Amino acid sequence: MSISTAASLPPIHRRLQRRNRLVRVLRLAVPILGALVLFALMLQIVLSSLGGRFSIGQITVTPDAVTVAAPDYIGVMQDGSSYRVSASSARATTERPDLIGLAEAKLVLDRIDGVQLSADAALAQLDTTNQLTMVPGVADIADSSGTTGTLRDSVFDWQAQLLTTNGEVVIDYADGTTVRAGGLVYDAQSMIWTFNRSVVTLPSTPGENDLSDGDQDP
């Protein structure tokens, strides 16, 4: 169709022609764009998980994002502790393929001393470039010794193996000790917890039980 013929068509026909051309372009562009984003996403994940095992479920590609169902990664830390990161789904946008949003995220850490720690969060983000896991909301934590708690606004640096919590910290230990703090830093290598602006409540003062036993009649 010539330009003069196209110009003589009614406006509705010209709009239909433009729409049909756009549809033809999108039919080609959407799969290519999705493939590029998927490649970038998978490359970032593979590079950040060398030495571990990574698996995924169903993949959904749209023009603006890639969604992966049931991602699951198993790795080993420098001290020999093993960990597993999983989620119900992971999503990365075309603008930030290195920033992966995780829904119903879960971390399980099996330390070499036999203690297992777990953390659950409704939403989390994985920064594959900087190797950070970020939980802007609440994370529920627990370990196999009976300790439970919640952390708010946390970042785990996988390279430094350092957990930093900038928000409220609530921890209840199995022996009855409680900690309420305004933040914490946990060094996974040295297994040292450092609390900020903390209040610690003990079930008994040190030596109290020994004094009570000494006061008893023989």
N, CA, C and O of each residue as an XYZ file, in Angstrom:
872
protein
N       0.858     -1.184      0.000
C       0.000      0.000      0.000
C       0.896      1.236      0.000
O       1.831      1.327      0.796
N       0.613      2.185     -0.889
C       1.410      3.395     -0.994
C       1.073      4.351      0.133
O       0.075      4.186      0.834
N       1.952      5.387      0.301
C       1.729      6.370      1.355
C       0.473      7.159      1.103
O      -0.280      7.460      2.029
N       0.237      7.506     -0.186
C      -0.962      8.278     -0.512
C      -2.219      7.483     -0.245
O      -3.229      8.024      0.206
N      -2.145      6.156     -0.536
C      -3.319      5.304     -0.274
C      -3.574      5.188      1.207
O      -4.716      5.271      1.661
N      -2.480      4.991      1.980
C      -2.645      4.871      3.425
C      -3.198      6.142      4.034
O      -4.003      6.092      4.964
N      -2.768      7.290      3.508
C      -3.250      8.554      4.040
C      -4.719      8.764      3.765
O      -5.404      9.463      4.512
N      -5.224      8.141      2.659
C      -6.627      8.319      2.307
C      -7.561      7.419      3.094
O      -8.780      7.573      3.024
N      -6.990      6.469      3.853
C      -7.836      5.572      4.637
C      -8.473      6.313      5.791
O      -7.923      7.304      6.272
N      -9.619      5.848      6.241
C     -10.259      6.450      7.418
C      -9.352      6.315      8.634
O      -8.539      5.391      8.691
N      -9.472      7.223      9.619
C      -8.615      7.189     10.816
C      -8.642      5.853     11.536
O      -7.612      5.393     12.030
N      -9.811      5.223     11.602
C      -9.893      3.949     12.326
C      -9.066      2.874     11.644
O      -8.474      2.026     12.311
N      -9.021      2.904     10.298
C      -8.217      1.918      9.567
C      -6.735      2.174      9.787
O      -5.953      1.232      9.919
N      -6.344      3.447      9.828
C      -4.933      3.754     10.061
C      -4.505      3.316     11.456
O      -3.385      2.843     11.649
N      -5.410      3.477     12.439
C      -5.087      3.027     13.795
C      -4.942      1.504     13.838
O      -4.068      0.979     14.528
N      -5.797      0.803     13.102
C      -5.702     -0.654     13.051
C      -4.401     -1.096     12.410
O      -3.787     -2.069     12.847
N      -3.974     -0.377     11.365
C      -2.708     -0.713     10.723
C      -1.541     -0.548     11.689
O      -0.655     -1.400     11.760
N      -1.550      0.578     12.445
C      -0.482      0.805     13.405
C      -0.489     -0.270     14.498
O       0.563     -0.746     14.924
N      -1.701     -0.643     14.945
C      -1.812     -1.681     15.962
C      -1.269     -3.011     15.459
O      -0.559     -3.708     16.183
N      -1.605     -3.370     14.199
C      -1.134     -4.631     13.634
C       0.391     -4.653     13.506
O       1.032     -5.673     13.759
N       0.965     -3.501     13.105
C       2.419     -3.436     13.018
C       3.051     -3.601     14.397
O       4.068     -4.280     14.533
N       2.449     -2.977     15.436
C       2.968     -3.092     16.787
C       2.885     -4.529     17.285
O       3.807     -5.022     17.936
N       1.783     -5.194     16.979
C       1.625     -6.599     17.391
C       2.697     -7.464     16.761
O       3.260     -8.337     17.422
N       2.994     -7.224     15.443
C       4.028     -8.009     14.771
C       5.393     -7.779     15.407
O       6.184     -8.711     15.556
N       5.662     -6.536     15.781
C       6.944     -6.235     16.419
C       7.033     -6.889     17.785
O       8.070     -7.449     18.142
N       5.942     -6.820     18.559
C       5.960     -7.396     19.902
C       6.098     -8.908     19.860
O       6.733     -9.498     20.735
N       5.509     -9.542     18.848
C       5.619    -10.992     18.742
C       7.074    -11.429     18.622
O       7.446    -12.512     19.074
N       7.876    -10.593     18.021
C       9.294    -10.894     17.887
C      10.096    -10.362     19.066
O      11.022    -11.020     19.538
N       9.741     -9.169     19.543
C      10.554     -8.508     20.565
C      10.398     -9.144     21.941
O      11.379     -9.284     22.672
N       9.167     -9.534     22.305
C       8.939    -10.073     23.650
C       9.745    -11.340     23.910
O      10.397    -11.425     24.951
N       9.735    -12.334     23.011
C      10.574    -13.514     23.273
C      12.064    -13.185     23.342
O      12.784    -13.747     24.168
N      12.533    -12.274     22.478
C      13.949    -11.913     22.501
C      14.298    -11.215     23.811
O      15.309    -11.529     24.439
N      13.457    -10.267     24.220
C      13.683     -9.546     25.463
C      13.649    -10.492     26.650
O      14.499    -10.424     27.538
N      12.666    -11.368     26.656
C      12.571    -12.332     27.749
C      13.781    -13.240     27.816
O      14.272    -13.547     28.902
N      14.269    -13.675     26.651
C      15.446    -14.540     26.615
C      16.677    -13.813     27.140
O      17.488    -14.394     27.860
N      16.814    -12.537     26.777
C      17.959    -11.758     27.251
C      17.913    -11.578     28.769
O      18.923    -11.736     29.454
N      16.726    -11.244     29.281
C      16.593    -11.067     30.725
C      16.833    -12.382     31.449
O      17.505    -12.406     32.480
N      16.293    -13.473     30.926
C      16.471    -14.780     31.541
C      17.952    -15.156     31.560
O      18.455    -15.672     32.558
N      18.645    -14.895     30.449
C      20.070    -15.200     30.402
C      20.825    -14.398     31.444
O      21.692    -14.933     32.136
N      20.498    -13.109     31.560
C      21.172    -12.269     32.555
C      20.903    -12.766     33.964
O      21.808    -12.813     34.798
N      19.641    -13.143     34.232
C      19.270    -13.635     35.559
C      20.008    -14.928     35.884
O      20.586    -15.068     36.962
N      19.983    -15.867     34.949
C      20.629    -17.140     35.198
C      22.140    -16.980     35.336
O      22.759    -17.657     36.156
N      22.742    -16.088     34.539
C      24.177    -15.867     34.623
C      24.560    -15.317     35.982
O      25.549    -15.748     36.574
N      23.773    -14.354     36.487
C      24.062    -13.783     37.796
C      23.955    -14.842     38.882
O      24.789    -14.894     39.786
N      22.939    -15.680     38.799
C      22.746    -16.714     39.819
C      23.881    -17.732     39.770
O      24.409    -18.132     40.808
N      24.254    -18.148     38.562
C      25.322    -19.139     38.429
C      26.638    -18.588     38.956
O      27.356    -19.280     39.678
N      26.963    -17.345     38.599
C      28.214    -16.744     39.045
C      28.254    -16.602     40.563
O      29.312    -16.749     41.176
N      27.111    -16.319     41.165
C      27.079    -16.120     42.614
C      26.974    -17.432     43.374
O      27.091    -17.450     44.599
N      26.754    -18.528     42.661
C      26.552    -19.801     43.366
C      27.532    -20.879     42.919
O      27.228    -22.070     42.992
N      28.713    -20.459     42.455
C      29.717    -21.440     42.067
C      30.114    -22.279     43.275
O      30.354    -21.753     44.362
N      30.178    -23.558     43.073
C      30.533    -24.429     44.170
C      29.336    -24.973     44.914
O      29.496    -25.828     45.786
N      28.144    -24.508     44.601
C      26.928    -24.994     45.251
C      26.018    -25.672     44.245
O      26.406    -25.924     43.104
N      24.799    -25.964     44.683
C      23.829    -26.626     43.813
C      22.598    -25.756     43.731
O      22.042    -25.359     44.755
N      22.166    -25.455     42.515
C      21.042    -24.550     42.307
C      19.993    -25.234     41.439
O      20.323    -25.847     40.423
N      18.720    -25.128     41.844
C      17.633    -25.704     41.051
C      16.461    -24.741     41.023
O      16.291    -23.927     41.930
N      15.648    -24.838     39.968
C      14.498    -23.953     39.812
C      13.309    -24.756     39.305
O      13.446    -25.891     38.848
N      12.127    -24.128     39.399
C      10.915    -24.738     38.872
C      10.484    -24.056     37.581
O      11.318    -23.760     36.726
N       9.200    -23.810     37.440
C       8.656    -23.205     36.228
C       9.141    -21.766     36.061
O       9.282    -21.031     37.038
N       9.395    -21.373     34.805
C       9.864    -20.025     34.476
C       8.786    -19.299     33.687
O       8.255    -19.839     32.716
N       8.458    -18.075     34.099
C       7.491    -17.238     33.395
C       8.186    -15.968     32.919
O       8.824    -15.275     33.711
N       8.064    -15.660     31.620
C       8.722    -14.500     31.034
C       7.671    -13.517     30.538
O       6.771    -13.896     29.788
N       7.779    -12.262     30.950
C       6.933    -11.174     30.467
C       7.851    -10.071     29.950
O       9.059    -10.132     30.173
N       7.309     -9.063     29.265
C       8.184     -8.009     28.749
C       8.981     -7.274     29.813
O      10.046     -6.735     29.509
N       8.495     -7.235     31.069
C       9.187     -6.440     32.077
C       9.828     -7.244     33.194
O      10.477     -6.664     34.065
N       9.664     -8.577     33.197
C      10.220     -9.358     34.310
C      10.321    -10.829     33.952
O       9.695    -11.312     33.009
N      11.134    -11.524     34.739
C      11.244    -12.977     34.674
C      10.951    -13.522     36.069
O      11.538    -13.068     37.051
N      10.043    -14.496     36.157
C       9.677    -15.097     37.435
C      10.042    -16.573     37.422
O       9.717    -17.296     36.481
N      10.714    -17.007     38.464
C      11.149    -18.397     38.588
C      10.468    -19.006     39.805
O      10.524    -18.447     40.900
N       9.832    -20.142     39.612
C       9.139    -20.819     40.716
C      10.104    -21.734     41.463
O      10.957    -22.392     40.866
N       9.948    -21.757     42.776
C      10.647    -22.685     43.668
C      12.162    -22.726     43.471
O      12.719    -23.808     43.286
N      12.847    -21.570     43.506
C      14.317    -21.618     43.453
C      14.880    -22.217     44.728
O      14.344    -21.998     45.814
N      15.963    -22.975     44.594
C      16.535    -23.664     45.741
C      18.049    -23.746     45.549
O      18.523    -24.274     44.543
N      18.806    -23.220     46.520
C      20.266    -23.216     46.402
C      20.892    -23.786     47.657
O      20.508    -23.430     48.771
N      21.864    -24.680     47.473
C      22.591    -25.291     48.580
C      24.072    -24.984     48.406
O      24.639    -25.198     47.335
N      24.688    -24.483     49.466
C      26.104    -24.142     49.402
C      26.818    -24.455     50.696
O      26.209    -24.890     51.673
N      28.134    -24.225     50.688
C      28.985    -24.490     51.851
C      29.776    -23.232     52.155
O      30.342    -22.612     51.254
N      29.816    -22.850     53.448
C      30.567    -21.682     53.875
C      32.029    -22.051     54.100
O      32.394    -23.226     54.056
N      32.864    -21.038     54.341
C      34.294    -21.243     54.472
C      34.660    -22.142     55.641
O      35.649    -22.872     55.571
N      33.875    -22.102     56.720
C      34.198    -22.913     57.891
C      33.658    -24.331     57.797
O      33.828    -25.123     58.725
N      33.004    -24.662     56.675
C      32.454    -25.997     56.495
C      30.979    -26.104     56.799
O      30.372    -27.141     56.531
N      30.383    -25.061     57.351
C      28.937    -25.066     57.594
C      28.196    -25.064     56.256
O      28.635    -24.413     55.308
N      27.098    -25.773     56.175
C      26.309    -25.817     54.948
C      25.039    -24.998     55.130
O      24.520    -24.878     56.240
N      24.548    -24.439     54.040
C      23.327    -23.649     54.113
C      22.459    -23.902     52.896
O      22.935    -24.337     51.847
N      21.180    -23.619     53.060
C      20.199    -23.811     51.985
C      19.285    -22.603     51.944
O      18.688    -22.232     52.954
N      19.176    -21.987     50.770
C      18.302    -20.844     50.564
C      17.219    -21.260     49.568
O      17.518    -21.760     48.484
N      15.959    -21.048     49.948
C      14.854    -21.428     49.078
C      13.759    -20.373     49.163
O      13.762    -19.534     50.064
N      12.824    -20.423     48.219
C      11.698    -19.486     48.187
C      10.583    -20.100     47.362
O      10.808    -21.029     46.586
N       9.381    -19.574     47.536
C       8.274    -20.054     46.701
C       8.412    -19.536     45.281
O       7.993    -20.201     44.334
N       9.004    -18.338     45.122
C       9.253    -17.782     43.789
C      10.323    -16.706     43.871
O      10.568    -16.126     44.930
N      10.960    -16.449     42.723
C      11.953    -15.386     42.593
C      11.623    -14.579     41.351
O      11.217    -15.137     40.332
N      11.799    -13.254     41.433
C      11.418    -12.388     40.321
C      12.474    -11.309     40.118
O      12.923    -10.675     41.073
N      12.864    -11.110     38.863
C      13.818    -10.053     38.520
C      13.247     -9.237     37.365
O      12.657     -9.794     36.439
N      13.422     -7.925     37.421
C      12.913     -7.043     36.373
C      13.976     -6.825     35.307
O      15.154     -7.112     35.517
N      13.542     -6.312     34.155
C      14.480     -6.020     33.070
C      15.420     -4.884     33.450
O      16.547     -4.822     32.956
N      14.970     -3.985     34.322
C      15.803     -2.859     34.718
C      16.896     -3.276     35.688
O      18.000     -2.735     35.632
N      16.617     -4.236     36.587
C      17.597     -4.689     37.577
C      17.630     -6.213     37.618
O      17.129     -6.811     38.570
N      18.213     -6.856     36.598
C      18.256     -8.321     36.613
C      19.131     -8.892     37.719
O      19.017    -10.075     38.042
N      20.014     -8.065     38.313
C      20.880     -8.540     39.384
C      20.223     -8.465     40.754
O      20.768     -8.979     41.731
N      19.050     -7.825     40.837
C      18.316     -7.713     42.094
C      17.093     -8.622     42.027
O      16.136     -8.325     41.311
N      17.120     -9.708     42.755
C      16.094    -10.749     42.663
C      15.201    -10.696     43.894
O      15.679    -10.821     45.022
N      13.913    -10.512     43.677
C      12.956    -10.515     44.766
C      12.527    -11.930     45.108
O      12.179    -12.703     44.216
N      12.547    -12.280     46.390
C      12.177    -13.618     46.856
C      10.895    -13.553     47.665
O      10.751    -12.707     48.548
N       9.965    -14.446     47.362
C       8.724    -14.552     48.129
C       8.785    -15.796     48.995
O       9.197    -16.861     48.537
N       8.368    -15.657     50.263
C       8.396    -16.759     51.229
C       9.792    -17.375     51.276
O       9.970    -18.575     51.065
N      10.771    -16.526     51.556
C      12.168    -16.960     51.582
C      12.487    -17.708     52.866
O      11.933    -17.419     53.927
N      13.397    -18.684     52.749
C      13.800    -19.477     53.910
C      15.294    -19.774     53.826
O      15.802    -20.156     52.771
N      15.988    -19.597     54.938
C      17.403    -19.935     55.039
C      17.582    -20.941     56.168
O      17.084    -20.735     57.274
N      18.297    -22.033     55.886
C      18.627    -23.030     56.906
C      20.140    -23.187     56.909
O      20.743    -23.498     55.882
N      20.754    -22.968     58.081
C      22.207    -23.064     58.230
C      22.538    -24.186     59.194
O      22.102    -24.172     60.345
N      23.309    -25.159     58.726
C      23.780    -26.259     59.568
C      25.235    -25.997     59.927
O      26.134    -26.191     59.108
N      25.457    -25.550     61.171
C      26.800    -25.212     61.608
C      27.611    -26.477     61.892
O      27.059    -27.555     62.111
N      28.919    -26.316     61.884
C      29.788    -27.469     62.095
C      29.722    -27.969     63.540
O      30.143    -29.091     63.819
N      29.198    -27.147     64.466
C      29.060    -27.599     65.855
C      27.776    -28.381     66.085
O      27.480    -28.782     67.210
N      27.005    -28.598     65.006
C      25.794    -29.405     65.112
C      24.520    -28.619     65.309
O      23.434    -29.196     65.260
N      24.614    -27.319     65.533
C      23.431    -26.483     65.735
C      22.867    -26.059     64.378
O      23.614    -25.652     63.488
N      21.572    -26.154     64.230
C      20.903    -25.726     62.994
C      20.126    -24.440     63.251
O      19.320    -24.366     64.179
N      20.373    -23.429     62.420
C      19.661    -22.162     62.508
C      18.786    -21.999     61.282
O      19.150    -22.427     60.187
N      17.625    -21.374     61.471
C      16.728    -21.124     60.347
C      16.179    -19.707     60.437
O      16.028    -19.148     61.523
N      15.884    -19.141     59.275
C      15.288    -17.807     59.194
C      14.240    -17.817     58.090
O      14.486    -18.327     56.997
N      13.070    -17.251     58.377
C      11.970    -17.199     57.414
C      11.503    -15.754     57.258
O      11.408    -15.017     58.239
N      11.214    -15.357     56.027
C      10.721    -14.006     55.762
C       9.723    -14.050     54.618
O       9.909    -14.781     53.646
N       8.662    -13.259     54.741
C       7.653    -13.218     53.688
C       8.236    -12.656     52.397
O       7.900    -13.120     51.307
N       9.112    -11.655     52.519
C       9.740    -11.031     51.356
C      11.212    -10.791     51.643
O      11.579    -10.403     52.752
N      12.055    -11.022     50.644
C      13.479    -10.754     50.757
C      14.007    -10.403     49.372
O      13.333    -10.619     48.365
N      15.220     -9.861     49.335
C      15.862     -9.507     48.081
C      17.272    -10.076     48.057
O      17.985    -10.057     49.060
N      17.662    -10.585     46.888
C      18.995    -11.131     46.697
C      19.736    -10.251     45.706
O      19.358    -10.168     44.538
N      20.789     -9.595     46.172
C      21.634     -8.765     45.321
C      22.807     -9.625     44.874
O      23.761     -9.822     45.627
N      22.736    -10.147     43.629
C      23.764    -11.073     43.168
C      25.070    -10.368     42.840
O      26.123    -11.005     42.843
N      25.032     -9.073     42.557
C      26.257     -8.334     42.262
C      27.107     -8.163     43.505
O      28.311     -8.416     43.485
N      26.472     -7.731     44.595
C      27.179     -7.493     45.845
C      27.103     -8.672     46.808
O      27.664     -8.618     47.903
N      26.409     -9.740     46.403
C      26.252    -10.950     47.214
C      25.674    -10.625     48.587
O      26.251    -10.954     49.623
N      24.513     -9.968     48.559
C      23.804     -9.599     49.773
C      22.406    -10.205     49.747
O      21.785    -10.296     48.688
N      21.912    -10.617     50.909
C      20.516    -10.986     51.077
C      19.894     -9.972     52.020
O      20.356     -9.803     53.149
N      18.843     -9.292     51.560
C      18.241     -8.198     52.324
C      16.802     -8.532     52.691
O      16.022     -8.973     51.847
N      16.460     -8.319     53.954
C      15.095     -8.533     54.443
C      14.636     -7.215     55.068
O      14.915     -6.965     56.240
N      13.940     -6.375     54.312
C      13.521     -5.078     54.853
C      12.442     -5.178     55.920
O      12.287     -4.261     56.727
N      11.706     -6.262     55.937
C      10.650     -6.449     56.920
C      11.099     -7.327     58.075
O      12.222     -7.199     58.564
N      10.226     -8.211     58.505
C      10.480     -9.067     59.668
C      10.952    -10.446     59.224
O      10.401    -11.033     58.293
N      11.978    -10.954     59.900
C      12.446    -12.321     59.696
C      12.296    -13.083     61.003
O      12.734    -12.615     62.054
N      11.679    -14.252     60.938
C      11.544    -15.122     62.107
C      12.739    -16.062     62.154
O      13.037    -16.734     61.167
N      13.426    -16.116     63.291
C      14.601    -16.964     63.421
C      14.378    -18.003     64.514
O      13.566    -17.811     65.419
N      15.116    -19.109     64.409
C      15.048    -20.179     65.408
C      16.284    -21.051     65.248
O      16.906    -21.074     64.186
N      16.638    -21.772     66.318
C      17.705    -22.759     66.189
C      17.312    -24.031     66.924
O      16.330    -24.066     67.666
N      18.106    -25.076     66.699
C      17.753    -26.395     67.224
C      17.915    -26.493     68.738
O      17.493    -27.486     69.329
N      18.516    -25.488     69.384
C      18.654    -25.505     70.838
C      17.419    -24.959     71.542
O      17.329    -25.015     72.768
N      16.454    -24.425     70.767
C      15.226    -23.900     71.362
C      15.125    -22.388     71.351
O      14.133    -21.837     71.827
N      16.127    -21.703     70.818
C      16.089    -20.243     70.735
C      15.171    -19.799     69.601
O      15.204    -20.373     68.512
N      14.345    -18.766     69.855
C      13.467    -18.205     68.830
C      13.556    -16.683     68.895
O      14.019    -16.123     69.889
N      13.108    -16.021     67.828
C      13.122    -14.569     67.839
C      12.704    -13.974     66.516
O      12.349    -14.692     65.582
N      12.747    -12.647     66.442
C      12.428    -11.914     65.224
C      13.465    -10.809     65.026
O      13.953    -10.210     65.984
N      13.784    -10.558     63.766
C      14.707     -9.496     63.383
C      14.010     -8.622     62.348
O      13.305     -9.119     61.470
N      14.219     -7.309     62.465
C      13.596     -6.379     61.521
C      14.679     -5.578     60.787
O      15.589     -5.025     61.405
N      14.559     -5.530     59.462
C      15.475     -4.771     58.600
C      16.889     -5.334     58.694
O      17.758     -4.752     59.344
N      17.110     -6.471     58.040
C      18.391     -7.171     58.141
C      19.058     -7.307     56.780
O      18.393     -7.344     55.745
N      20.393     -7.381     56.802
C      21.202     -7.607     55.606
C      22.265     -8.643     55.946
O      22.982     -8.508     56.938
N      22.361     -9.687     55.109
C      23.421    -10.679     55.299
C      24.405    -10.573     54.147
O      24.032    -10.712     52.982
N      25.668    -10.323     54.484
C      26.750    -10.215     53.514
C      27.413    -11.585     53.398
O      28.075    -12.038     54.333
N      27.235    -12.252     52.239
C      27.740    -13.612     52.091
C      29.261    -13.645     52.030
O      29.869    -14.601     52.511
N      29.895    -12.620     51.446
C      31.348    -12.601     51.376
C      31.965    -12.415     52.756
O      32.891    -13.136     53.130
N      31.453    -11.449     53.511
C      31.976    -11.193     54.855
C      31.390    -12.137     55.893
O      31.886    -12.215     57.017
N      30.316    -12.869     55.510
C      29.600    -13.760     56.428
C      29.176    -12.998     57.673
O      29.414    -13.418     58.806
N      28.531    -11.844     57.415
C      28.148    -10.930     58.478
C      26.670    -10.584     58.353
O      26.218    -10.150     57.293
N      25.921    -10.774     59.432
C      24.511    -10.387     59.486
C      24.389     -9.087     60.272
O      24.866     -8.982     61.401
N      23.740     -8.095     59.654
C      23.517     -6.811     60.318
C      22.022     -6.528     60.366
O      21.355     -6.531     59.331
N      21.495     -6.286     61.556
C      20.090     -5.941     61.732
C      20.011     -4.513     62.246
O      20.584     -4.184     63.284
N      19.299     -3.669     61.511
C      19.207     -2.254     61.869
C      17.940     -1.915     62.647
O      17.824     -0.827     63.210
N      16.998     -2.843     62.678
C      15.732     -2.596     63.365
C      15.629     -3.354     64.670
O      16.631     -3.762     65.258
N      14.400     -3.534     65.106
C      14.130     -4.163     66.404
C      14.546     -5.629     66.421
O      14.341     -6.361     65.452
N      15.128     -6.037     67.527
C      15.574     -7.416     67.730
C      14.865     -7.992     68.952
O      14.872     -7.386     70.023
N      14.259     -9.154     68.787
C      13.604     -9.862     69.893
C      14.105    -11.302     69.872
O      13.869    -12.027     68.906
N      14.799    -11.722     70.942
C      15.325    -13.082     71.020
C      14.979    -13.680     72.372
O      15.197    -13.066     73.417
N      14.433    -14.894     72.333
C      14.098    -15.646     73.551
C      14.900    -16.945     73.535
O      14.710    -17.793     72.663
N      15.799    -17.090     74.508
C      16.627    -18.285     74.586
C      15.897    -19.393     75.339
O      14.961    -19.144     76.099
N      16.351    -20.615     75.107
C      15.680    -21.776     75.696
C      15.772    -21.779     77.214
O      14.902    -22.346     77.875
N      16.807    -21.158     77.788
C      16.963    -21.168     79.250
C      16.143    -20.090     79.944
O      16.216    -19.949     81.164
N      15.357    -19.319     79.173
C      14.537    -18.274     79.761
C      15.110    -16.875     79.620
O      14.416    -15.899     79.906
N      16.347    -16.751     79.191
C      16.958    -15.443     78.970
C      16.308    -14.771     77.764
O      16.046    -15.422     76.753
N      16.047    -13.470     77.872
C      15.467    -12.719     76.759
C      16.354    -11.523     76.442
O      17.000    -10.957     77.324
N      16.371    -11.148     75.163
C      17.130     -9.984     74.698
C      16.207     -9.121     73.858
O      15.552     -9.609     72.937
N      16.160     -7.850     74.176
C      15.430     -6.868     73.377
C      16.452     -5.791     72.999
O      17.072     -5.186     73.874
N      16.624     -5.556     71.702
C      17.672     -4.643     71.265
C      17.216     -3.815     70.078
O      16.219     -4.119     69.423
N      17.980     -2.753     69.819
C      17.685     -1.878     68.691
C      18.451     -2.252     67.447
O      18.356     -1.550     66.439
N      19.213     -3.340     67.479
C      19.977     -3.812     66.334
C      21.010     -4.818     66.776
O      21.247     -4.989     67.971
N      21.630     -5.488     65.814
C      22.672     -6.457     66.151
C      23.599     -6.665     64.968
O      23.279     -6.325     63.829
N      24.768     -7.239     65.276
C      25.724     -7.694     64.269
C      26.128     -9.112     64.654
O      26.555     -9.355     65.783
N      25.994    -10.052     63.713
C      26.367    -11.435     63.969
C      27.465    -11.839     62.997
O      27.271    -11.810     61.782
N      28.616    -12.215     63.535
C      29.744    -12.688     62.733
C      29.650    -14.207     62.654
O      29.880    -14.905     63.642
N      29.308    -14.712     61.465
C      29.105    -16.151     61.319
C      30.408    -16.931     61.439
O      30.383    -18.108     61.799
N      31.541    -16.307     61.147
C      32.821    -17.008     61.248
C      33.211    -17.228     62.701
O      33.607    -18.330     63.081
N      33.100    -16.179     63.516
C      33.471    -16.297     64.928
C      32.292    -16.683     65.810
O      32.465    -16.997     66.988
N      31.060    -16.657     65.221
C      29.830    -16.972     65.949
C      29.645    -16.053     67.156
O      29.248    -16.497     68.233
N      29.940    -14.762     66.958
C      29.802    -13.765     68.005
C      28.621    -12.849     67.699
O      28.520    -12.296     66.604
N      27.725    -12.693     68.681
C      26.579    -11.801     68.558
C      26.892    -10.495     69.293
O      27.311    -10.520     70.450
N      26.690     -9.359     68.628
C      26.874     -8.047     69.250
C      25.562     -7.279     69.144
O      25.095     -6.997     68.041
N      24.957     -6.934     70.301
C      23.662     -6.254     70.321
C      23.850     -4.760     70.583
O      24.745     -4.348     71.320
N      22.985     -3.963     69.960
C      22.994     -2.517     70.159
C      21.778     -2.103     70.988
O      20.670     -2.595     70.774
N      22.000     -1.200     71.926
C      20.909     -0.655     72.757
C      20.041     -1.798     73.292
O      18.830     -1.826     73.077
N      20.672     -2.721     73.980
C      20.005     -3.959     74.373
C      19.581     -3.972     75.836
O      20.172     -3.308     76.688
N      18.544     -4.746     76.094
C      18.077     -5.032     77.453
C      18.016     -6.552     77.581
O      17.292     -7.218     76.841
N      18.786     -7.095     78.530
C      18.862     -8.541     78.732
C      18.173     -8.891     80.047
O      18.466     -8.307     81.090
N      17.263     -9.843     79.981
C      16.559    -10.309     81.176
C      16.957    -11.754     81.439
O      16.790    -12.615     80.575
N      17.490    -12.024     82.647
C      17.936    -13.364     83.013
C      16.909    -14.047     83.898
O      16.274    -13.388     84.722
N      16.732    -15.351     83.748
C      15.790    -16.073     84.628
C      16.282    -16.113     86.066
O      15.481    -16.245     86.991
N      17.608    -15.998     86.265
C      18.192    -15.936     87.603
C      19.542    -15.259     87.483
O      20.162    -15.296     86.420
N      20.004    -14.644     88.555
C      21.304    -13.992     88.537
C      22.409    -15.028     88.639
O      22.208    -16.090     89.229
N      23.588    -14.731     88.064
C      24.690    -15.704     88.136
C      25.024    -16.077     89.576
O      25.212    -15.204     90.423
N      25.098    -17.377     89.846
C      25.419    -17.857     91.191
C      24.239    -17.981     92.119
O      24.388    -18.469     93.239
N      23.065    -17.553     91.684
C      21.884    -17.590     92.560
C      21.530    -19.007     92.969
O      21.209    -19.267     94.129
N      21.589    -19.921     92.012
C      21.245    -21.312     92.323
C      22.250    -21.932     93.286
O      21.890    -22.731     94.151
N      23.541    -21.543     93.120
C      24.558    -22.092     94.016
C      24.329    -21.611     95.444
O      24.481    -22.387     96.388
N      23.963    -20.331     95.617
C      23.690    -19.796     96.940
C      22.482    -20.475     97.573
O      22.466    -20.762     98.770
N      21.482    -20.722     96.752
C      20.272    -21.372     97.274
C      20.593    -22.774     97.766
O      20.092    -23.203     98.805
N      21.436    -23.493     97.011
C      21.821    -24.849     97.434
C      22.624    -24.815     98.733
O      22.518    -25.719     99.561
N      23.442    -23.745     98.906
C      24.254    -23.663    100.131
C      23.448    -23.350    101.355
O      23.840    -23.691    102.470
N      22.300    -22.689    101.154
C      21.462    -22.344    102.284
C      20.622    -23.503    102.786
O      20.032    -23.428    103.864
N      20.565    -24.582    102.003
C      19.734    -25.710    102.389
C      20.403    -26.488    103.525
O      21.628    -26.568    103.617
N      19.568    -27.047    104.370
C      20.110    -27.872    105.463
C      20.698    -29.146    104.904
O      20.162    -29.707    103.949
N      21.789    -29.615    105.479
C      22.392    -30.860    105.021
C      21.468    -32.034    105.306
O      21.804    -33.175    104.991
